[in-house]
């Protein structure tokens, strides 16, 4: 059987390497030369012999640490986080002045929490602080801020919140078309959510009886300020009487209306001397200016 080429060189290398120590022992003075010759021969043989196969390095999987569930804290769960948010909101809503709704009537407040984005993964936090973001108010659909104050990662998220304020209001009994002048028979009292719409509810019947409807109204809809306007007292260009009142005096003059005037609403007028002023429409002939 013929010996493979690389096997013959392997045997030759073993013989040379085994003979080198004997030569070095016989002639110590020649050791450096023998060592250099041995290194040269080894290098030449290494270039001729095939490279020895190397085992592949084992693959190491670096797994990221599992993210905690949304809202998890070291001392509690997302449920506790929601409970803390609810407590904050209940206390804040209880202190809201009724003037937010434009009324002194007592309102029954209800608060409901939404849910955080399901894609969020919040790091554990020892202390979470609820707060009201700038520009937000606890009225209708709003948001509550939640920020981590004590944790390995400081995070800040926003929780959807709905605040309802139930109270008495006037609701229309049937469909009402735009341009209709409302009478006392058009609406009845009921309880509605004042915070459902940004426009304030009209609680005093004196503020909506005789007004003109500005859009279609459906049965059961609460009357709000944006739905009605005061009746028109006069048109643009009408000559009106102007009553200017100050502390302890009143002066009467005449002027020309620069725009249509609606009772209880401001209107611009041009005085006889050409000066333009603004006053409040009192009736079909009078504009009042407070000095």
C-alpha positions in Angstrom: 0.0 0.0 0.0 1.3 3.4 -0.9 1.6 5.9 2.0 -0.1 9.2 1.4 2.1 12.2 0.7 1.3 14.2 3.9 1.7 11.0 6.0 5.4 10.6 4.8 6.2 14.2 5.8 4.6 13.6 9.2 6.9 10.6 9.8 9.9 12.6 8.6 9.0 15.5 10.9 8.7 13.2 13.9 12.2 11.7 13.2 13.9 15.0 12.8 12.3 16.4 16.0 13.3 13.3 17.9 16.9 13.5 16.7 17.3 17.1 17.6 17.6 16.6 21.4 20.3 13.9 20.8 22.4 16.2 18.8 22.0 19.0 21.3 23.1 16.6 24.2 26.1 15.4 22.3 27.4 18.9 21.4 26.1 21.6 23.7 27.9 24.3 21.9 26.0 23.5 18.7 22.6 23.8 20.4 21.7 27.2 19.1 22.4 26.1 15.5 20.4 22.9 15.9 17.5 24.8 17.4 17.4 27.2 14.5 17.7 24.3 12.0 14.9 22.6 13.9 12.6 25.7 13.7 13.3 26.1 10.0 12.5 22.5 9.2 9.3 22.6 11.3 8.2 25.8 9.4 8.8 24.1 6.0 6.9 21.0 7.1 4.1 23.1 8.4 3.7 24.8 5.1 3.5 21.4 3.3 1.2 19.6 5.7 -2.5 20.2 5.5 -3.9 22.3 8.3 -5.4 20.4 11.1 -9.2 20.8 11.3 -10.3 22.9 14.2 -13.6 22.4 16.1 -16.1 25.2 15.7 -16.5 27.4 18.7 -19.7 26.7 20.5 -22.4 29.3 19.9 -23.5 31.1 23.1 -27.0 32.6 23.1 -27.2 35.9 24.9 -30.8 36.1 26.0 -32.1 39.5 27.1 -33.7 39.5 30.6 -37.4 39.1 30.6 -39.3 42.4 30.7 -41.7 42.8 33.6 -45.4 43.1 32.8 -46.8 46.6 32.2 -47.0 48.6 35.4 -45.2 46.1 37.5 -43.5 47.4 40.7 -41.3 45.5 43.2 -44.0 45.8 45.8 -47.1 45.3 43.7 -48.6 44.7 40.3 -50.3 46.7 37.6 -53.5 46.5 39.6 -51.8 48.4 42.5 -50.6 51.0 40.0 -54.1 51.5 38.7 -55.4 51.7 42.3 -52.9 54.4 43.1 -53.9 56.3 40.0 -57.6 56.0 40.9 -56.9 57.2 44.5 -55.1 60.3 43.1 -57.9 61.1 40.7 -60.6 60.6 43.3 -58.9 63.0 45.6 -58.2 65.6 42.9 -61.8 65.4 41.5 -63.3 65.9 45.0 -61.4 69.2 45.3 -62.5 70.5 41.9 -64.5 73.7 42.2 -67.9 73.6 40.6 -66.9 76.8 38.6 -65.2 74.4 36.2 -68.7 73.6 34.9 -69.9 77.2 35.2 -72.4 76.4 37.9 -72.8 76.3 41.7 -75.0 73.2 41.4 -73.6 70.0 43.0 -72.3 67.6 40.4 -72.0 63.8 40.8 -68.4 63.0 39.6 -67.4 59.6 38.2 -63.8 58.6 37.1 -62.9 55.7 34.9 -59.4 54.6 33.9 -58.3 53.5 30.5 -55.4 51.1 29.8 -51.7 51.7 29.0 -50.4 50.8 25.6 -50.1 47.0 25.6 -46.7 47.3 23.8 -45.1 49.1 26.8 -42.7 47.2 29.0 -42.0 49.2 32.1 -39.1 48.5 34.3 -39.8 47.8 38.0 -40.2 50.9 40.1 -40.3 51.4 43.8 -42.2 54.7 43.7 -44.6 55.9 41.0 -46.0 59.4 41.0 -49.3 60.3 39.3 -49.5 63.9 38.1 -51.7 66.0 35.8 -49.8 67.0 32.6 -49.6 70.7 31.7 -52.6 71.8 29.7 -54.7 68.9 30.9 -57.7 69.2 33.2 -59.8 66.6 35.0 -62.9 67.1 32.8 -64.1 64.8 30.0 -61.6 62.7 28.1 -58.1 63.6 29.5 -54.8 62.0 30.5 -53.0 61.2 33.7 -49.2 61.2 33.8 -47.3 58.4 35.6 -43.6 58.7 36.2 -41.1 56.5 38.0 -39.1 58.3 40.7 -37.2 55.3 42.2 -36.1 52.6 39.8 -33.3 51.4 37.7 -34.9 53.1 34.7 -36.8 56.4 34.9 -39.9 56.2 32.8 -42.9 58.4 32.1 -46.2 57.3 30.6 -49.7 58.6 30.1 -52.9 56.9 31.2 -56.2 57.7 29.4 -58.8 58.9 31.8 -62.5 59.8 31.5 -64.0 62.2 34.1 -67.8 62.5 34.1 -69.8 65.1 35.9 -73.6 64.4 36.2 -75.9 67.2 37.0 -79.3 68.7 36.1 -79.7 70.2 32.7 -82.4 71.1 30.1 -82.9 68.6 27.3 -85.0 69.1 24.2 -88.1 67.0 23.9 -88.2 66.6 20.2 -86.2 67.4 17.1 -85.4 71.1 16.7 -84.4 72.7 13.4 -81.8 75.5 13.0 -83.3 79.0 13.3 -86.0 77.9 15.7 -86.7 80.3 18.6 -86.9 78.2 21.7 -89.8 78.4 24.1 -90.3 76.9 27.6 -92.2 74.0 26.1 -89.2 72.9 24.0 -87.1 71.4 26.8 -87.5 69.5 30.1 -85.2 68.9 33.0 -83.0 65.9 33.1 -79.6 64.6 34.3 -76.7 64.7 31.8 -72.9 64.4 31.8 -71.8 68.0 31.8 -68.3 67.0 30.8 -69.4 65.0 27.7 -69.0 68.1 25.5 -66.6 71.1 25.8 -69.4 73.6 25.5 -71.0 74.5 28.9 -74.5 73.3 29.7 -77.2 76.0 30.1 -78.7 75.3 33.5 -80.8 78.5 33.8 -83.9 78.5 31.6 -83.7 82.3 31.4 -80.5 81.9 29.4 -82.1 79.8 26.6 -85.8 80.7 26.4 -86.1 83.1 23.4 -82.8 82.1 21.9 -82.3 80.9 18.4 -81.1 77.4 17.6 -77.9 77.3 15.5 -78.0 73.6 14.4 -80.2 70.5 14.4 -81.0 69.2 17.9 -82.0 65.6 18.6 -84.5 64.5 21.3 -82.8 64.1 24.7 -79.9 66.4 23.7 -78.8 68.8 26.5 -78.9 72.5 25.7 -75.4 74.0 25.6 -74.1 77.4 24.8 -72.7 76.5 21.4 -76.2 75.3 20.3 -78.1 78.6 20.6 -77.6 82.3 20.1 -79.4 85.3 21.5 -82.2 86.8 19.4 -81.1 89.5 17.0 -82.0 93.0 18.3 -81.0 95.1 15.2 -79.1 94.9 12.0 -75.8 96.5 10.9 -76.2 100.2 10.2 -79.0 100.7 12.6 -79.0 103.9 14.7 -79.0 103.0 18.4 -79.1 104.7 21.7 -75.9 104.4 23.7 -75.9 104.6 27.5 -72.4 105.1 28.9 -72.4 104.4 32.6 -69.7 105.0 35.2 -69.5 105.3 39.0 -72.4 107.6 39.9 -73.2 108.9 36.4 -74.8 107.9 33.0 -74.5 109.7 29.7 -76.8 109.1 26.7 -75.8 109.6 23.1 -76.4 108.0 19.7 -74.3 105.8 17.4 -74.5 103.5 14.4 -74.2 99.7 14.8 -71.3 98.3 12.7 -72.7 94.7 12.9 -75.9 92.9 13.8 -76.7 93.2 17.5 -77.8 90.2 19.6 -79.3 90.7 23.1 -76.7 90.2 25.8 -73.8 90.0 23.2 -71.1 92.6 22.5 -71.3 94.8 19.4 -69.1 97.4 17.8 -70.6 100.9 17.3 -69.5 104.1 15.6 -70.1 107.2 17.7 -71.2 110.5 16.2 -67.6 111.9 16.5 -66.3 108.9 14.5 -64.9 107.0 17.4 -65.4 103.2 17.4 -66.4 101.6 20.7 -67.8 98.3 21.9 -70.8 97.8 24.1 -73.4 95.2 25.2 -76.8 95.0 23.4 -79.6 95.6 26.0 -82.6 95.6 23.7 -83.7 96.5 20.2 -82.6 100.1 20.5 -80.0 100.3 23.3 -76.3 99.5 23.7 -74.7 99.8 27.1 -71.1 100.9 27.7 -69.5 100.5 31.1 -66.8 103.1 31.9 
